[in-house]
């Protein structure tokens, strides 16, 4: 009729030798509830602490991975800058005007009126200016890398030869090691945007 856990209480209430009134019974129940709460294992708190530690570790790994990817992107931008430099250099070296000029005696006449010789001069000058600017940006990046005292000299030379000048084949294992070192030591390497800013400042100094 009565649950097993309440059988003892029922016996006490009906025992003539030691009767328990309703007030005593409620006090007894309250005490049992308090004891149960005090004896409850603190697994919930430990679990929260464990989850927080896991989340913090994951966040730290994500931040490091993001920084490493940013350094990798910067190094690849050096390669793109060098490709542009090489293309401009080749374009100027093998440049031929698109305006066709025929010479009759001492008089030169244009066979293609759509291209004026002045346009060709402007085009050539623009390419030359772009080549100079690209060259100055590359020199600035090299100079900044050489001034990075926290990196080994051999690592600096590798970054310049493999990415800025592209004279050396990229070793992905070596690049990964250097990138991790740059991130762990919080080393600042120049970006293309910083090189452009440097170039603009130089142009403003000498308009």
One Martini backbone bead per residue (centre of mass of N, CA, C, O) as a GRO file, in nm:
protein
  207
    1UNK     BB    1   0.058   0.062  -0.022
    2UNK     BB    2   0.337   0.159   0.059
    3UNK     BB    3   0.621   0.274   0.010
    4UNK     BB    4   0.927   0.182   0.111
    5UNK     BB    5   1.050   0.474   0.185
    6UNK     BB    6   0.771   0.518   0.385
    7UNK     BB    7   0.759   0.290   0.603
    8UNK     BB    8   0.916   0.410   0.842
    9UNK     BB    9   0.734   0.652   0.892
   10UNK     BB   10   0.471   0.495   0.938
   11UNK     BB   11   0.571   0.342   1.188
   12UNK     BB   12   0.627   0.589   1.368
   13UNK     BB   13   0.335   0.705   1.360
   14UNK     BB   14   0.224   0.404   1.486
   15UNK     BB   15   0.413   0.419   1.733
   16UNK     BB   16   0.378   0.426   2.075
   17UNK     BB   17   0.681   0.470   2.164
   18UNK     BB   18   0.725   0.668   1.887
   19UNK     BB   19   0.583   0.931   1.803
   20UNK     BB   20   0.491   1.130   1.490
   21UNK     BB   21   0.421   1.418   1.394
   22UNK     BB   22   0.369   1.636   1.137
   23UNK     BB   23   0.604   1.831   1.205
   24UNK     BB   24   0.828   1.618   1.227
   25UNK     BB   25   0.794   1.504   0.943
   26UNK     BB   26   0.864   1.766   0.786
   27UNK     BB   27   1.144   1.797   0.912
   28UNK     BB   28   1.251   1.530   0.808
   29UNK     BB   29   1.214   1.586   0.504
   30UNK     BB   30   1.389   1.842   0.490
   31UNK     BB   31   1.651   1.708   0.583
   32UNK     BB   32   1.672   1.506   0.348
   33UNK     BB   33   1.691   1.713   0.121
   34UNK     BB   34   1.949   1.854   0.221
   35UNK     BB   35   2.133   1.603   0.225
   36UNK     BB   36   2.104   1.537  -0.076
   37UNK     BB   37   2.230   1.805  -0.182
   38UNK     BB   38   2.506   1.784  -0.030
   39UNK     BB   39   2.573   1.481  -0.159
   40UNK     BB   40   2.592   1.587  -0.432
   41UNK     BB   41   2.764   1.574  -0.702
   42UNK     BB   42   3.000   1.804  -0.885
   43UNK     BB   43   2.963   1.752  -1.207
   44UNK     BB   44   2.855   2.011  -1.337
   45UNK     BB   45   3.096   2.202  -1.281
   46UNK     BB   46   3.314   2.030  -1.417
   47UNK     BB   47   3.180   2.027  -1.693
   48UNK     BB   48   3.192   2.330  -1.744
   49UNK     BB   49   3.499   2.356  -1.720
   50UNK     BB   50   3.565   2.160  -1.946
   51UNK     BB   51   3.412   2.309  -2.172
   52UNK     BB   52   3.568   2.576  -2.147
   53UNK     BB   53   3.849   2.461  -2.211
   54UNK     BB   54   3.776   2.354  -2.490
   55UNK     BB   55   3.684   2.624  -2.612
   56UNK     BB   56   3.949   2.778  -2.561
   57UNK     BB   57   4.127   2.590  -2.732
   58UNK     BB   58   3.974   2.624  -2.998
   59UNK     BB   59   4.008   2.933  -3.018
   60UNK     BB   60   4.317   2.934  -3.024
   61UNK     BB   61   4.348   2.762  -3.282
   62UNK     BB   62   4.191   2.954  -3.468
   63UNK     BB   63   4.373   3.202  -3.439
   64UNK     BB   64   4.634   3.071  -3.540
   65UNK     BB   65   4.526   2.982  -3.819
   66UNK     BB   66   4.459   3.271  -3.915
   67UNK     BB   67   4.747   3.386  -3.896
   68UNK     BB   68   4.883   3.182  -4.086
   69UNK     BB   69   4.710   3.255  -4.335
   70UNK     BB   70   4.798   3.552  -4.351
   71UNK     BB   71   5.098   3.495  -4.405
   72UNK     BB   72   5.057   3.326  -4.658
   73UNK     BB   73   4.916   3.551  -4.823
   74UNK     BB   74   5.155   3.748  -4.817
   75UNK     BB   75   5.360   3.566  -4.966
   76UNK     BB   76   5.183   3.536  -5.225
   77UNK     BB   77   5.186   3.845  -5.290
   78UNK     BB   78   5.484   3.851  -5.367
   79UNK     BB   79   5.453   3.680  -5.622
   80UNK     BB   80   5.256   3.867  -5.771
   81UNK     BB   81   5.446   4.111  -5.778
   82UNK     BB   82   5.671   3.969  -5.939
   83UNK     BB   83   5.502   3.903  -6.189
   84UNK     BB   84   5.447   4.197  -6.260
   85UNK     BB   85   5.741   4.281  -6.292
   86UNK     BB   86   5.812   4.080  -6.522
   87UNK     BB   87   5.596   4.172  -6.725
   88UNK     BB   88   5.688   4.469  -6.750
   89UNK     BB   89   5.976   4.410  -6.835
   90UNK     BB   90   5.899   4.258  -7.098
   91UNK     BB   91   5.722   4.475  -7.229
   92UNK     BB   92   5.950   4.687  -7.256
   93UNK     BB   93   6.164   4.517  -7.402
   94UNK     BB   94   5.919   4.429  -7.633
   95UNK     BB   95   5.837   4.698  -7.745
   96UNK     BB   96   5.571   4.793  -7.980
   97UNK     BB   97   5.420   4.995  -8.171
   98UNK     BB   98   5.084   5.029  -8.296
   99UNK     BB   99   5.174   5.252  -8.472
  100UNK     BB  100   5.183   5.314  -8.807
  101UNK     BB  101   5.486   5.416  -8.981
  102UNK     BB  102   5.540   5.603  -9.270
  103UNK     BB  103   5.810   5.677  -9.500
  104UNK     BB  104   5.844   5.977  -9.710
  105UNK     BB  105   6.130   6.050  -9.703
  106UNK     BB  106   6.098   6.317  -9.458
  107UNK     BB  107   5.801   6.199  -9.419
  108UNK     BB  108   5.570   6.117  -9.164
  109UNK     BB  109   5.306   5.874  -9.171
  110UNK     BB  110   4.997   5.754  -9.078
  111UNK     BB  111   4.829   5.435  -9.115
  112UNK     BB  112   4.703   5.478  -8.813
  113UNK     BB  113   4.475   5.704  -8.680
  114UNK     BB  114   4.401   5.574  -8.392
  115UNK     BB  115   4.723   5.604  -8.345
  116UNK     BB  116   4.911   5.800  -8.170
  117UNK     BB  117   5.230   5.870  -8.077
  118UNK     BB  118   5.154   5.993  -7.799
  119UNK     BB  119   5.008   5.742  -7.690
  120UNK     BB  120   5.261   5.560  -7.692
  121UNK     BB  121   5.426   5.724  -7.493
  122UNK     BB  122   5.229   5.704  -7.256
  123UNK     BB  123   5.222   5.397  -7.239
  124UNK     BB  124   5.524   5.362  -7.184
  125UNK     BB  125   5.538   5.540  -6.929
  126UNK     BB  126   5.337   5.376  -6.757
  127UNK     BB  127   5.503   5.118  -6.753
  128UNK     BB  128   5.755   5.243  -6.625
  129UNK     BB  129   5.619   5.335  -6.363
  130UNK     BB  130   5.519   5.056  -6.271
  131UNK     BB  131   5.800   4.930  -6.257
  132UNK     BB  132   5.919   5.120  -6.045
  133UNK     BB  133   5.707   5.071  -5.824
  134UNK     BB  134   5.746   4.765  -5.802
  135UNK     BB  135   6.046   4.777  -5.735
  136UNK     BB  136   6.018   4.945  -5.471
  137UNK     BB  137   5.838   4.742  -5.320
  138UNK     BB  138   6.038   4.510  -5.321
  139UNK     BB  139   6.265   4.658  -5.170
  140UNK     BB  140   6.103   4.716  -4.914
  141UNK     BB  141   6.045   4.423  -4.835
  142UNK     BB  142   6.339   4.333  -4.812
  143UNK     BB  143   6.426   4.538  -4.598
  144UNK     BB  144   6.225   4.444  -4.378
  145UNK     BB  145   6.323   4.150  -4.361
  146UNK     BB  146   6.624   4.215  -4.286
  147UNK     BB  147   6.517   4.365  -4.009
  148UNK     BB  148   6.440   4.080  -3.898
  149UNK     BB  149   6.589   3.964  -3.605
  150UNK     BB  150   6.397   3.706  -3.516
  151UNK     BB  151   6.509   3.588  -3.773
  152UNK     BB  152   6.673   3.392  -3.952
  153UNK     BB  153   6.875   3.447  -4.217
  154UNK     BB  154   6.792   3.193  -4.379
  155UNK     BB  155   6.484   3.256  -4.371
  156UNK     BB  156   6.493   3.526  -4.516
  157UNK     BB  157   6.622   3.426  -4.779
  158UNK     BB  158   6.398   3.229  -4.847
  159UNK     BB  159   6.162   3.432  -4.874
  160UNK     BB  160   6.294   3.596  -5.101
  161UNK     BB  161   6.365   3.366  -5.309
  162UNK     BB  162   6.068   3.227  -5.311
  163UNK     BB  163   5.876   3.504  -5.325
  164UNK     BB  164   6.001   3.775  -5.428
  165UNK     BB  165   6.203   3.638  -5.665
  166UNK     BB  166   6.175   3.331  -5.750
  167UNK     BB  167   6.464   3.147  -5.730
  168UNK     BB  168   6.315   2.943  -5.540
  169UNK     BB  169   6.186   2.666  -5.434
  170UNK     BB  170   5.916   2.570  -5.267
  171UNK     BB  171   5.897   2.473  -4.923
  172UNK     BB  172   5.639   2.368  -4.734
  173UNK     BB  173   5.782   2.285  -4.473
  174UNK     BB  174   5.948   2.545  -4.439
  175UNK     BB  175   5.717   2.746  -4.449
  176UNK     BB  176   5.557   2.633  -4.209
  177UNK     BB  177   5.777   2.678  -3.997
  178UNK     BB  178   5.806   2.989  -4.035
  179UNK     BB  179   5.511   3.067  -3.987
  180UNK     BB  180   5.495   2.960  -3.697
  181UNK     BB  181   5.719   3.146  -3.592
  182UNK     BB  182   5.589   3.418  -3.660
  183UNK     BB  183   5.339   3.373  -3.480
  184UNK     BB  184   5.473   3.298  -3.202
  185UNK     BB  185   5.655   3.584  -3.216
  186UNK     BB  186   5.500   3.820  -3.348
  187UNK     BB  187   5.580   3.883  -3.644
  188UNK     BB  188   5.634   4.156  -3.866
  189UNK     BB  189   5.534   4.166  -4.197
  190UNK     BB  190   5.517   4.291  -4.495
  191UNK     BB  191   5.281   4.439  -4.693
  192UNK     BB  192   5.143   4.559  -4.975
  193UNK     BB  193   5.001   4.799  -4.842
  194UNK     BB  194   5.259   4.910  -4.705
  195UNK     BB  195   5.418   4.949  -4.968
  196UNK     BB  196   5.222   5.154  -5.091
  197UNK     BB  197   5.244   5.363  -4.866
  198UNK     BB  198   5.545   5.410  -4.898
  199UNK     BB  199   5.529   5.507  -5.192
  200UNK     BB  200   5.342   5.752  -5.145
  201UNK     BB  201   5.531   5.900  -4.949
  202UNK     BB  202   5.763   5.934  -5.152
  203UNK     BB  203   5.598   6.094  -5.364
  204UNK     BB  204   5.528   6.333  -5.167
  205UNK     BB  205   5.826   6.418  -5.116
  206UNK     BB  206   5.860   6.383  -5.457
  207UNK     BB  207   5.670   6.552  -5.687
   0.00000   0.00000   0.00000
